[in-house]
Amino acid sequence: MQYGDDMDNQVLSSILSRSSDRKFTAQMPDDVLIEKLVKAAQQAPFIAQLYSILLNRKDAHPFGAPLLFTYCLDFYKLELIMKKRGWKPVTNNISAIIAGIQDVAFAAENMVIAAESLGLGSCFLGTAPYKATKIQEEYYLPQRVFPIVELVVGYPIEDHPPRPRYPINFVLFEDRYPEISEEMLTQVMDSIDEGYLSQGYYKKNNSKIEIEVSGKTDEYDFDNYSWTEHNSRRWGQRWPDPKVILEQLNTCGFPINIS
């Protein structure tokens, strides 16, 4: 994929050439490099710095990565500050969670871009909220701290192209959200699927979500299984009941009560 003069800009080059890495060397980034990553995360825009970053460089991590960062929504620290100022929080937990997720997202993405520019690779892991109580125990998290996303970081073994994305006209809507025609939808789906198939992405990673819905048959192999089918299976089968995530939030000090 070519971006012309944009690749002469180091920041744009890092962003446009980035892709998630799933194979890492055993080389451990040093303390100076880790501090640079964290400082980059801290310089992200924020609502109220409603996050903390946990680091584990002792255990084995997914894809052989030497570093595992866990980004947490963190109201505990702010509430300590408020108490010292003589204030009590009244913000409802849903609003607090939305604000905290935004701060986490801004900081985590800054770290990803910084890592790319420093010759490191990374990959987000999205299951942290569903094992929040386990993470809470492991890191001795106080109440009002909730894990949002994990990020593995290290030196990548492979150099691969960025993954396909929607065309710009499917994400940038000026003045109004358009009516999405059948023709437009088909073109977009074909484009992104062909991009992933040409890279052999799912076959290479042996990544295929099995069908768990009764009555549905699997008509796909790695020659035609791609992004649109993968994500349709993900969101068409997983997490139909909010009970699990609500229990995790409650245990970490964010009860959601809707009357």
C-alpha positions in Angstrom: 0.0 0.0 0.0 1.5 3.4 -1.0 0.8 6.7 0.7 3.1 9.0 -1.3 4.5 12.0 0.5 2.8 11.0 3.7 5.5 8.4 4.3 8.0 11.2 4.6 6.3 12.2 7.8 7.5 10.0 10.7 4.2 10.2 12.6 2.0 9.4 9.6 4.4 6.7 8.5 4.1 5.0 11.9 0.4 5.2 11.9 -0.2 4.2 8.2 2.2 1.3 8.3 1.2 -0.2 11.6 -0.4 -3.6 12.0 -0.9 -5.9 15.0 1.9 -8.3 15.6 1.4 -11.8 16.9 5.0 -13.1 16.9 7.7 -11.6 19.1 11.3 -12.2 19.9 12.4 -12.8 23.5 14.3 -9.6 23.6 13.2 -7.4 26.5 12.8 -3.7 26.0 14.8 -1.8 28.5 13.5 0.5 31.2 14.3 3.6 29.2 12.2 2.4 26.3 9.3 1.4 28.6 9.4 4.9 30.2 9.2 6.4 26.7 6.1 4.3 26.0 4.4 5.4 29.2 5.2 9.0 28.7 3.8 8.9 25.3 0.6 7.4 26.7 0.4 10.1 29.3 0.5 12.8 26.7 -2.7 11.7 25.1 -5.7 14.0 25.4 -7.8 13.2 28.4 -11.0 14.0 30.3 -9.6 13.6 33.8 -6.7 11.1 33.5 -9.1 8.4 34.5 -6.7 5.5 33.9 -3.8 3.5 35.3 -1.4 1.2 33.4 -0.4 -2.2 34.9 2.8 -3.8 33.6 3.9 -7.5 33.8 7.3 -8.4 32.3 7.8 -11.6 34.4 5.3 -14.1 33.1 4.8 -15.7 29.7 2.4 -13.6 27.6 0.4 -14.2 24.4 2.4 -14.5 21.2 5.6 -14.6 23.1 5.6 -10.9 23.9 7.9 -9.8 26.7 5.7 -7.0 27.9 2.0 -7.0 28.9 0.4 -3.7 29.7 -3.2 -3.7 31.2 -5.0 -0.4 30.8 -7.6 0.2 33.6 -10.4 2.7 34.0 -9.4 4.2 37.3 -11.7 6.4 39.4 -10.0 5.5 42.7 -7.2 8.0 42.4 -9.5 10.9 41.4 -11.9 10.1 44.3 -8.9 10.3 46.7 -8.2 13.8 45.3 -11.9 14.8 45.5 -12.0 13.6 49.2 -8.9 15.7 50.0 -10.7 18.7 48.4 -13.9 18.1 50.4 -16.0 16.7 47.5 -18.0 13.5 47.1 -18.6 11.9 43.7 -22.2 12.0 42.5 -21.6 11.0 38.8 -23.5 7.9 37.8 -21.4 4.8 37.0 -22.5 4.6 33.4 -21.2 8.2 32.7 -18.1 7.5 34.8 -17.4 4.3 32.7 -17.9 6.1 29.4 -15.5 8.9 30.4 -12.9 6.4 31.7 -13.0 4.3 28.6 -12.3 7.4 26.5 -9.2 8.2 28.6 -8.0 4.6 28.4 -8.5 4.5 24.7 -6.6 7.8 24.1 -3.6 6.7 26.3 -3.4 3.2 24.9 -3.4 4.3 21.3 -0.7 6.8 22.0 1.4 3.9 23.3 0.8 1.8 20.2 1.9 4.7 17.9 5.0 5.4 20.1 5.9 1.7 20.1 5.6 1.5 16.3 7.9 4.5 15.9 10.5 3.0 18.2 10.7 -0.3 16.2 8.4 -2.2 18.5 5.2 -4.1 17.7 2.0 -4.5 19.7 -1.3 -6.2 19.8 -4.5 -5.4 21.8 -6.2 -8.1 23.7 -9.9 -7.4 24.3 -10.9 -9.9 27.0 -9.7 -8.0 30.1 -13.2 -6.8 31.1 -14.4 -10.4 31.2 -11.7 -11.5 33.6 -11.6 -8.3 35.6 -11.9 -10.0 39.0 -8.9 -12.2 38.1 -6.8 -9.2 37.2 -8.1 -7.4 40.3 -6.7 -10.2 42.5 -3.4 -10.5 40.6 -2.6 -6.8 40.8 -4.3 -6.1 44.2 -6.5 -3.5 42.5 -8.6 -1.3 44.8 -12.3 -0.8 44.2 -13.2 1.7 41.4 -10.5 0.3 39.2 -11.6 -1.7 36.2 -9.5 -3.4 33.5 -10.5 -2.3 30.0 -7.9 -3.7 27.6 -4.5 -5.5 27.5 -1.7 -4.6 25.2 1.3 -6.9 24.4 4.5 -5.2 23.3 7.8 -6.4 22.0 10.2 -6.7 19.1 8.2 -8.3 16.2 9.6 -11.3 14.3 7.8 -10.5 11.1 7.3 -7.4 9.0 3.9 -7.5 7.4 1.7 -5.0 5.6 -1.1 -3.1 7.4 -4.4 -4.9 7.5 -7.2 -3.8 5.1 -9.7 -1.2 6.3 -13.0 0.1 5.1 -12.8 2.6 2.3 -12.9 6.2 3.4 -16.4 6.8 2.0 -17.7 4.1 4.4 -16.4 5.8 7.5 -16.4 9.5 6.7 -19.9 11.0 6.3 -20.1 14.7 5.9 -23.2 16.6 7.0 -25.4 13.5 7.3 -25.3 9.7 7.6 -26.1 8.3 4.1 -28.4 5.6 3.1 -26.2 2.6 2.5 -27.2 0.9 -0.7 -27.0 -2.8 -1.4 -24.4 -2.1 -4.1 -22.2 0.0 -1.8 -22.4 -2.6 1.0 -21.4 -5.4 -1.4 -18.5 -3.4 -2.8 -17.2 -2.7 0.8 -17.6 -6.3 1.9 -15.8 -7.6 -1.2 -13.0 -5.1 -0.9 -12.2 -5.8 2.8 -12.6 -9.6 2.4 -10.4 -9.7 -0.7 -7.7 -7.7 1.1 -7.6 -10.1 4.0 -7.7 -13.2 1.7 -4.8 -11.8 -0.4 -2.7 -11.6 2.8 -3.8 -15.1 3.9 -4.5 -13.5 7.3 -7.0 -16.0 8.8 -5.3 -19.0 7.3 -1.9 -17.9 8.5 -3.2 -17.4 12.1 -5.4 -20.5 12.0 -8.1 -18.1 13.2 -11.7 -19.2 12.6 -14.7 -18.9 14.8 -16.7 -22.1 14.9 -20.4 -21.9 14.4 -22.3 -22.5 17.6 -25.8 -21.5 16.4 -28.1 -24.5 15.9 -29.2 -24.9 12.3 -26.4 -22.9 10.7 -23.9 -24.9 8.6 -20.3 -23.9 8.0 -19.8 -23.3 4.3 -16.4 -21.6 4.6 -12.8 -22.8 4.6 -9.7 -20.6 4.6 -10.0 -20.0 0.9 -13.1 -17.9 1.4 -13.4 -17.3 5.2 -12.5 -13.6 5.7 -13.2 -10.5 7.8 -16.9 -10.1 7.2 -17.8 -13.7 8.1 -15.4 -13.7 11.0 -16.9 -10.6 12.6 -20.4 -11.7 11.8 -19.8 -14.9 13.7 -18.2 -13.0 16.6 -21.0 -10.5 17.1 -23.7 -13.0 16.2 -22.7 -15.5 18.9 -20.8 -14.0 21.7 -21.9 -12.2 24.9 -25.7 -12.1 24.4 -26.2 -11.8 28.2 -24.8 -8.8 29.9 -24.8 -10.6 33.3 -21.1 -11.6 33.1 -19.8 -8.1 32.4 -22.2 -6.5 34.9 -20.9 -9.0 37.6 -17.3 -8.0 36.8 -18.1 -4.3 37.0 -19.9 -4.8 40.3 -17.0 -6.7 41.9 -14.7 -3.9 40.9 -16.8 -1.2 42.4 -19.0 -0.1 39.5 -22.5 -1.5 40.1 -25.0 -0.7 37.4 -28.6 -0.5 38.6 -31.2 0.6 36.1 -34.7 0.9 37.5 
